[in-house]
Amino acid sequence: MPRLFIGIGLPDAYRKALSPLIASLSELTDASINWSRPGTWHLTLKFLGETDETRIPAIRKALAAVDFPAFLMQPGTAGAFPDARRPKVLWLGLTQGSESCAILAQSIEDALAGIGIPREKKPFRPHLTLGRVRRPGPGDWNAVLDAAGAAEWPPFTVTRFILWQSTLAPEGAIHTPLAEFPAQ
């Protein structure tokens, strides 16, 4: 069964800026972190997980009915899930577009609930994952988060969202777009 998710792709300028940012953040910690890869960096709106292939046409049809306006998005502040004392995920939050992302995510939830896909139990928190902490190391996580949050990202216009298939591979997940859904 294919592993699916819905998200927003990021501009090439973001992808190019990710590698130098990660290199500088890596120097601030001895922790073992699986950093996001530039080629697959995105903002997840809904994770579907393992999905029966026969459901994909209905998912595509439901997503095609989602109506949303184009909007500006810009990352800024950095944080960690569950928190900076015990980080499992390092992320960038949004300084622009957070509310629009939340509205879009809710519209996607509503559309998919109409075809029997369960809603997320946790509240939606728009963010760009920088990395997943595999083995924490000693050090000041606030220094890492401050450095991540200090990076400057130009705003960009979100004009579509994408249904992706994620194939797990030894070098990391490979994301293949299955369908794109434009803003109205």
Secondary structure, DSSP 8 states (H G I E B T S, - for coil): --EEEEEEE--HHHHHHHHHHHHHHHTT--SEEEE--GGG-EEEEEEEEE--GGGHHHHHHHHHT-----EEEEEEEEEEES-SSS-SEEEEEEEESHHHHHHHHHHHHHHHHTTT----SS-----EEEEEEEE--SS-HHHHHHHHHHS----EEE-EEEEEEEE--TT--EEEEEEEEE--
